[in-house]
Amino acid sequence: MWRYILNRLFWAVPVLFLVTLVTFTAMKLTPGGPFTAGTSGRPLPPRVKAQLNEIYGFNDPAWKQYLNYMGGLLRLDFGPSYKFRGRTVNDLMFQGGLLKAPLSVSAQLGLVAVGVALVIGIPAGIVSALKQNSWLDYLAMFVAMMGVSVPNFVLGLILIWIFALTLHWLPTYGWGETPLQAVMPALTLGTGGAAFIARLTRASMLETIRADYIRTARAKGLRERVVIWRHAIKNSMIPVVTILGPLLAAWLTGTFLVEYVFSIPGIGKMYVTSINDRDYTLIMGTTVVYAVALVFFNLAVDIAYVFIDPRIRFD
């Protein structure tokens, strides 16, 4: 297994390099720049803009700018922010301490959303499979289809309208002051994931309960509860675990529009504002963090296969 892990980590290096190269190239090809307008939104005077370009190295060739950035990245230095002058990207992403830093806030929101998705999605999928073609099955799949079809930012606005503006039960913005602030963002994120997990669990469970070893277990006289819990559910979780890798990476590193809708000071909201401000280094920093999380969680999912199904081996 260790050889497999080291091999995956080795190939992660060119993947991350390609991510930075594509992101950097896309930013350079995009019209405008971080100094097109000042902090007030008005165009900067040409002389001031020229001075800023010189200070931050924008007059250098693109390949040299990229190499300078990668040199800093190897030292875990994401560079200075062009929007918040005098501050670095590291400061912006990790400011506020362990619990209040934007990256930590996004991780907290992601963990709550993952819990919501698993608690709703897996039981719904199991019940739907065991009660196939019943009203429970049709109801669960209808709700799952609705959850997959409705964009999360639209669902967030609907929840705000119902629970904040109409019922006045929940706050509409912020994070960390009261647990109620986590309810609507977590439901907005977790509902879509729960719907997808429910559909996948149902399909996998239907395939598993029709397998030969399930029929053999029933023929031996095992109770139906034992057959389902000890054999069927565990072996039907592999497809669900597979999608948890990219879902965890997306949720734990910030879901851009949801954090923006609920004004949550996470890395997702920071990413949206950095695009509007053409803050190149902040865009690069948040993209690299997401790419690293994606590689890590996909590797963690591959390792989890061994514990779910002992027949799987890494040679």
ZILINMO-V718222 format. One line per field, one symbol per residue. psi: psi as a letter, one per 30 degrees, with the letter a starting at -180 (. if undefined). A space follows every 10 residues. Layout:
psi = ???
This chain:
psi = eeeeeeeeee ffefeeeeee eeeeeeeffk lalfgelaff fkklkeeeee eeeeeggffl leeeeeeeee eeefghjgll kfeikfllee eefglfaeff keeeeeeeee eeeeeeeeee eeeeeeeeef hkglfeeeee eeeeeeeeek keeeeeeeee eefeeefhek lfllkfekff ffeeeeeeef eeeeeeeeee eeeeeeeefg lefeeeeeff gkkeeeeeef eeeefffeee eeffdeeeee efgkjeeeee eghkhafeee eeeeeefhie eeeeeeeeee eeeeeeeeee eeefeefejf fkkj.
